[in-house]
Amino acid sequence: MTEEQLTKTILDWLETSGWKIICFDFPQSGTGVSLHPNEDVRTTKNKGAILPDIVAHKGKTVVFFENKDRFVLDDFVKVGELKTSNDYSNSIQKLLNEVTYTKIFYGVGLPLTDNIEKKTEENKEKIDFAVFVSADKKISVKHQTATIF
């Protein structure tokens, strides 16, 4: 399963579940919204920028997804940074300007394999949720820090 296929499957699942998509990005498409660090002086176009793969909201809850076709520890670190720091708060506030929200959750979308599940379990403290997509495009949610989905 490619990252694009994974993202499309999660987008369909979110929309079917009543989530409104704020933005999304397919690999190498450049269609998403970049989050820049608060102290970014923009000396380079994307230095320090984070490009979430999906941002969606339902009610007063917002979710940010980083999707991959395999386990990548750096993405868990990136999600953990968004989750625990305010370094990107200005960009997030600007992106969510039109949305009324009280909670933001940060997580990952990954293909469902035993190895990816195991590595996700080992790094679950860095994320608020993990959405797994099976080969037959069934969704399972694990490691929720609250009832999100």
Secondary structure, DSSP 8 states (H G I E B T S, - for coil): --HHHHHHHHHHHHHHTT-EEEEE--TTT--S--B--TT---SSSSTT-B--SEEEEETTEEEEEEE-SS--HHHHHHHHHHHH--TTHHHHHHHTTT---SEEEEEEEEE--HHHHHHHHHTGGG-SEEEEE-TT--EEEE--SS---
